[in-house]
Each structure stands twice: as structure tokens, then as C-alpha cells.
Amino acid sequence: MIKIYNTLSKKKEEFKPINPPNVNMYVCGPTVYDFFHIGNSRSFIMADIIRRYLEYSGYKVKYVMNITDIDDKIIRKSIEQNKPFKEIADEYAGYFLEDSKKLKIKEADVFPRPTEHMNSIINLIKELEEKSFAYNVDGNVFYDVSKFKEYGKLSGKNIEDLISGARIEINKDKKNPLDFSLWKKAKEGEPYWESPWGNGRPGWHVECSAMSCAHLGNNFDIHAGGNDLIFPHHENEIAQSEVANGEHFVNYWLHFGFLIINNQKMSKSLGNFFTARDILKIYSAETIRLFFAQAHYSGPLNFNEELLTASQKGLEKLTNLQKKIDDEFSSETRDGIMPKLDFNKYKTDFQTAMNDDFNTPQAVAVIFDFVKDANKIIGENTNINSEFYSEIKNFLQTTAEGVLGIMDFTQKEEGDMATKEKELIELLIKLRQNAKMEKNYALADKIRDELKDIGIALEDSKDKTTYKLKVN
């Protein structure tokens, strides 16, 4: 039984899909005017892990992530670069998909864009206007927040307190400072679409409501996004969707905690603003994913080099065991003993952790306990049969690779090693073996010691020499 902390109810609830085994899930995606930053990547990766675990648990997930391709920032960049807004949006949407793939994030089933859903957006606004929840002021259409009596139910904010403490730009056209834009009248030189209220473009909040309902229905299972989206974005989505459609909008709301950089808020002015593309130049996707998985998705996380390096070291333990498995499967199948290792216990422990509101830190701990015990058994026994290694591989493939995405058995290289680096190490091992056959032990020892100095430990056995990355 999976339990999820629901932002709407402020408590953990048993997960009960509307139409099991199908699960409909919507995640707020990027606004494509620049490369996405490492804070966004945390939300995208943790949403990916949640999706993977639901699939691991037997659910068929329809996963929708929007790509916002019309926005003030996109328009501003198009003016700065003297390019059509669509060219800017398409370019950075391409970069987003490229970097997401590098981070091992599974592709969404649908990547809806507002510019492709204008009819749905306009129809939703018309419905709100007909129900007197929207009003038009000279081509600008606003949502009347005062009409929705449950406004604030997601964020827990009180509408009177919000009005009295509003730090919202004064707009004489609004009845209430909290009223938000549904349709924006076109300014000179800006892109626009025709509508019953004149030429213009949609507001940000209404785009997500229209797109999510278009692909998942008026009531669906899960809506996820960063903590910063709870108010006003998700609050506004609820207000407009539930009025327009006349039914409950989303059953479970999941929100991802903030990422801080070296104990400071990420900011370009502080010089600590990093894109996912920047970090991928230094660390592997598996290292980044392990780093994120070691904290619960809903809590804050401090992002610094020391913690990332620690994750990298932890990953070496996984890749070294993976290498032993790969070496075993590259040799002939052989008989031998089947050591006792309670695979079902680890599987149950992993599921127990993930069933408790996707507790990835505990799930990671289960995997590392498993690796430790498996290595101990391998170290103590020389005649292990192939079935044992197959069981180890199956557990790691379904959990560490399939759910968390921190291993990749399709790769032939270990950790961050490129194929050519592996080939070079194996060549040095061969040269060392030849040196020993020629009784040139000084050269053999030199090769071993030089490799050790750069973090590669050779292990000699009766039949062959293998290597592993050193863990300090």
C-alpha cells in the first residue's frame, strides 16, 4: 500500500487511483527561454523516480509534462535576440529534452504546449466568463478570486490576509489585487491569437489547467511541481479548473522542496546559479540522481561540492559490484554454491521505504546494505554459481536502475569511465601480465602502483587480473 503526503489535505493518504491500474500524472515543466537550472532538475528527477516506482508497483502511468512556449520571458528574449518567439522556444525546448535525457529522465507520454492548445484555453476562459467568475476589461480577462469560496485551500492561505498584505502590482483594471490574468491583451509587436475578447495571449495559470484536463480529464490522480508553485500557480489552477469543469480537479498534490546552494538561495547575483548542463559537465547523471535521492523529495536540500563528491564515492561501490556481475556474465555459466542472501527481505525493505511517501533516503540505504552484504559473500567464497550473480543483478536492475536510475547495466563502462579509458586500463593489465611472464617484476609492480595512485586497484586471482575503482 502506497501512502502519499497530499499538500491539499496536509497529511499522508493511502494512494487510491481513480481507475486502477491506470494512473494519470501531470508535472509542471519548464518555461523554455534558457537552460533549466539545477533546482528545476531536482523536481524533474524526483517526479521521474515517483513515476518509475508507480510503474514498478504495477501501475500504468500516463505522464504529462507541459512545455511553456509563450511567456513574458520568452518574448523578452526574442526581442533581445531579434528572433521569432517560436524559434527561441523551440531551441530551448530542444535543449531541455536533450539535458533531460542525459539525466536519465524518462520521456513524458505527452509534452503539451500552450500554443498548440489555444482552443482548449479559450473555451475554459469562456466557461468561466459564462459562470461570472471571469470579467473582461478592454480585452484583458481576469479571474474574480472573491467568487471562489475555497480559494486558499491548497496553500492554507487566508484570502482576507492575502488582500490586506498584498504586495501585488497595482492594476486599476482589477476588482481585487489577487485577481489573476486569464487572457492578456496583445501589446504592439507581441505575438497574439484571436479570441472573443480580441487579440491576445493566455495567462500562465490557465494554460496548465487547460492542458492537463485536455490530456488527463477533468479529475485526475496526481499533480506535482516545486514548492514555489503551490501559491499562486497551483492555487489558481484549482480555482479556475473546479469552477469551469464543475468537479474536483486533482486527488493528490505532490510538491518538491527547495534546493539551496552552499546554504544560500540560488541567484545569478550571488554567482551560484548553475544549470543542469553545467553540472553534467562535472558529474554523471547517476551521481546527481543519487545525491537527490539521498534526501526526501519534499524537504529542502543543500547542494554543494562536498556532498556531490560523497555521492560520487558512494556510486563507486555500486559500479564496482556491477563490474563483478558483468565479469561473471562475460564468462561461461558455471556451477557452484548458492550462498544464502535473503533477496526477498531486501526487496520488501525497499518497497516498504518507497511505499512510505516515496522515502528514497531509506530506499538508498537498503540498496547499500544489500551491496555491502553481497560483497562480503563474494569476498568469502570462490566457488559461487552464476544464479547467485543473476539474482544480484535482477535486484539492482529493478531497484537501483529501474526505480532510482542510479545504475545503468546497458553501459559497458564503469561509473564515469569512458570506453577508451577502460580499454587503456585493460591494455596496461595485459602489459603487466607480459612483464611478469618475462620476470620483469619491477615493471609489473610499477604499472600496479601507478594505477593505484590514480584510484584504480588491481586484484590478482589464480585465473585473471581484475580492477576496481578505489573507495577512500
Secondary structure, DSSP 8 states (H G I E B T S, - for coil): --EEEETTTTEEEE---SBTTEEEEEE---BSSS--BHHHHHHHHHHHHHHHHHHHTT-EEEEEE--B---HHHHHHHHHHT--HHHHHHHHHHHHHHHHHHTT----SB---GGG-HHHHHHHHHHHHHTTSEEEETTEEEE-GGG-TTTTTTT---HHHHHHT------TT-SSTT-EEEEEE--TTS--B--TT-SEEE-HHHHHHHHHHHHH-SSEEEEEEEGGGIIIIIHHHHHHHHHHHSS--EEEEEEE--EEETTEE--TTTT---BHHHHHTTS-HHHHHHHHHTS-TTS-EEE-HHHHHHHHHHHHHHHHHHHHHHHHHHS-----B-----HHHHHHHHHHHHHBT--HHHHHHHHHHHHHHHHHHHHH-S-B-HHHHHHHHHHHIIIIITTS----TT-SS-TT--HHHHHHHHHHHHHHHHHHHTT-HHHHHHHHHHHHHTTEEEEE-SS-EEEEE---
